[in-house]
Amino acid sequence: MHNHHQHHNAADTGIGSFSDLWNPEVLLITLLLVILYFLVTGPLRSRFDGAEPVTGKKKTVFVLAMVILYAAAGSPINYLGHHYLFSMHMLQMALLFIALPPMIMLGIPGWLWAVMFRNRGMQAVLRFCTRPVVAALLFNSLLSFYHFPEVLDYAAQNHNWMNAIHAVIFLAAFCMWWPIVNPLPVQEKPLEGLRKVAYLFLNGVLITPSCALIIFASEPLYQSYMNAPLLFPSHTAFADQRLGGIIMKLVQEGVYSSVLAYIFFQWYKQEKQNDLPMDQQAPRPQLGDLAASGADQGNA
């Protein structure tokens, strides 16, 4: 997705061409994913065992996820983040790894997850990688390692490495979010209620040190951004570095806090239900489904 590796002189050449800023290849891939989704959940649905109609809310969530995908990987956020602004790089990271995975997981129906992971070997890998402690350590360690100055500077000059690193962290982000959304139950004891709150709080704690090191560093850390042309004369690479750390932390806090509030609210409602006589209790809600009550969950 990163087609240009050398920094341009902003004053001489402008920021970039229209196709640089609005990547048509990424747009095509995104549109194909949307078309494939509506084909599989629509006309082709009858070909899959256990397939059920997909709610309008789930379809909307998936389309919004694809909008976020294009914004992060095909819009000026991607180009500016790769060539000029560390803050845009961090916004891209926040969108790709914090906001996007849970929306994709919620937009895809449970029966389709069951189709994708019907292979026992893949189920075993998924079961191991989505163990809460494994998933939390894997994702946060990889994201922090990527932002070591030597690693990020090397990746900035080698776009194939950058794309590979992004792909690996994206998969790790899916593993991290899986115990929360749980679109396809694979663990013997899935997280519920306050255990989900504790798990998401742990992820917030684990990501904080790397953000803090970036925000409170006493000097610019990344040579690739120090060498980039200034887009705004008063906005130095050092100031932009701090802004990038703040953006990542703010997006992470916003997404995590919203999910935590939802989980806690559902837990509280369930506890109130449990205090009622059995004949007055409502059906137990699916705590993993953040998109809509009544949206289907797949079975492993």
N, C-alpha and C positions, 0 to 999 in steps of 0.2 A: 504494500500500500504506500510505501515511501519510495517514490520514483526519482527523487533528486537528492544528491548527497553533498554537493558543494554549496557553501554559503554564497549568496549573491550580495552585491553592493546595492543596498536598497535605494540609494540616491541615484545610481546610474541606470538600473534596470527596472525599478519598481519592485513591488513585493513579489509578484509572480503573475503568470498568465491565468486566465479564467479556469482552464483545465487543471492548473496547479492548485488553485484555491478550492475548486469544486470538482473533485476527482470523478470523472465519468465512469471509470472502471468499477470503483466502489459503489457508485450509484446503480450500475447494472447488476452487480452481485446482490445488492440489497433488494432490488426489485424482483430478481429471480427467486430469492428466498421467500419473499412475500407471496409470489405466485405459487411456488411449490407448497407453501403452508396452506393456502386456500384450496389447492387441488387435493392435497392429502386429507384435509379435514372436511372437504366437501364431496365432489364427485367420486374420488377414489377411496373414500372412507369405508365403503362396504367390503373392500379387499382385506381389511385387517380384523383379526379376531378381537372381540370385545369393544369394537369401536362404537362410540356414542356421539350424538350431535354435540358440537362445541358451542358454548354460550357466546353471545355477542360480546360480553365483557372480556372473555378470554381472547377473542379475536382482536379486540381493541387494544388490549395490553400487548399482544404480540406486535401489532403494527407500530405502537408507540416505541416498543423495544427496537424495531428496525429504524425508526427515526433517530433514536439515540445512537445506534450503530453508525449510521451515515454521518451524523453530526460529529462523532468522535473520530471516525476513520476516513471520511471523505470530504469534510468541510474545511474552511480555513483554520479551524482548531488544529487539525492534523498538520497542515503545511507550516503554519506559524510556529507550532510547537516543535517541529522537526528542525526548522532553520533559524528561528529568531528568538522565541520567547519560552523560557523554562516554565513560566506560569501557564501557558497554553498546553505544554507537555503534561503538566500535572493535572490540568482540567481534563485532558484526554484520558489520563490514567484513571481518574475518579469516575468518569463516565463509563469507560470500558470494563473496569474491574469492580466498582462498587454499585453503580446504578443499573448497568445492563444485565448481568447474569440473573438476578432474581426476576426481572421482568420477562426474560426469555423463558425461564422455568415456569412462571405462572401462566404465560401465554400458550404453552404447549400442553395439550390435555394429557391426563395420566395414562390413558390407553396407548398414546403414541410413545410416551417414555417407555412403557412396557414392551412395545415393539422394538424400540432401539436397543434395549438392554435385555432381550430375551436370551441371548447367549450366556451360558453359565459362567464362562470365563470372564466376560465383561462385567457380569454381576459381582463376581468375586473382587475384581479390581475396584469397582465402584464402592463396594461395601468397605474395603480397606481405606480407600482414599477419602471417604466421607465420614469416617470416624471423627467425632468432633475435635479431639486433641490433634490428630494427624492433620485434618483439614485446616485448622486454625494456624498451626505452626508452619505448614507447607506454604500457604498463601502469603502470610505476613513475612516469612523469611525470604521468599522469592522476591516480593515487592521491595523489601528493604535492600536486598543484595543488588537488585537492578539499579538502585539509586546510589550505590557507591560511585564516587566520581570516576574512577578508572573504568568501571563497567559501562556506565552511561556514556562517557566520552567515546569509548571504543564502539559501542553500538551506534552512536550518532554518525560515525563515519563508515559504518558497514550495515547497510539497510537490510540485508538478508538476516544478519544476526539480530537486528532489532525486531524484525517481524517474527523470528523464531522465539525470541524472548517473550514478546507480547502474547504469542499463541500459548506458550507454556503457562504464563501467569494467568491468562484467561481461563485455561482449564482448571488451574488451582483455585481461581475465584469461584468457579462452578462448584468445586468440592467444598469450599468454605461456606457457600450459601445453601448447599444441599440439606444439611441438618435443620435449617430454619424453614425452608419452603417445603422440603420433603415431597416432591412431586411423584416419587415412586418409592414407597417404603422398602428399604433394603436392610436396615438395622433391626436386630432382635428387640432392642429397647430404644426406639426413636426418642429424640428430645421432645418434651412437652412442657408447656407452661413456664414456670420460673426457671427451669433448666435451660430453656431457649434464651431467656433474658440473660442468664449468667454467661452463656456461650457467646452471645453477641457482645456483651460487655467485655469479655475477654479479648475478642477481636479488636475492639476499640482501644483497649490498653496496649495490645501488641503492636498496633500501627503507630502509636503516639511517639515512640522514641525517634524513628526515622523522620517524621514530620518535624519534631522539635529540633533535631540536629540541623535540618535544612533552614528552618525559620530563624534559629538563634545562632547560626554559624557566624563567626567573626570576619569571614572573608568569602568571596565567591568560590564555589566548589567545582564548577564545571567549565573546563577549558573551552568546550565546544560552544557554549553560550557566551563566554567572555569574548570569543573571537567573532561572534555574529554581529552584523551591522545593527546599530541602534535604530529602532523604528520611531522612538520618541526620545528626543535629546535629553529630557530630564529623567527618563526611566532607565536607570542603569541595570546591568546584568545582576548586580548585587541586590538591588531593590526588587527586581523581578523574581529572583531566587526566593526571597522571603515571601513574596506574594504567592508563588507557586506552592510553597509549603502550607500557607494559610488556606488556599483554595482546596487542596486535597483534604485538609483536616475539616474544613467547613462542610464540604460535600459528604464526607464520611460521617460526620456527626449528624448532619441532617437526615441522611438515609437511615442510619442505624437508629436514631432517636424515633423516627416515624415508625419503623418496624417494631422497636421495643414497646412503644406506646400501644400499638395494635395488639401485640402478643399479650401484654399485661392486661389490657382491657378484656380480651377474650378469656384469659385465665380467671379474671375477677368475675365475669359473668358466669363461667362454669362453676366456680366455687359457690356463688349464690344459688345456682341451680341445684347443686349437690345438697344444699341445706333444705330443699323442698322435699315433701314426700315423693316416693318413687313415681306414683301415678300422675304427678304434676310436673315432672321434669321434662324439659324439651330435649330433643335429640342432641347428642354431644356434637359441638361444632368441630370442623376441621381446622385446627389451629395453624396448620401449615399453609392453608390457602388464603393469601392476602388479597387476592383479586376479587373474589365474590363468594358469599356463602352459597352453597349449593353447586359450585363448580365441581366437576368430577375429579376424583383421584384414582390413579391407576393402582393395580395390584401387581406385586412382583410375581 
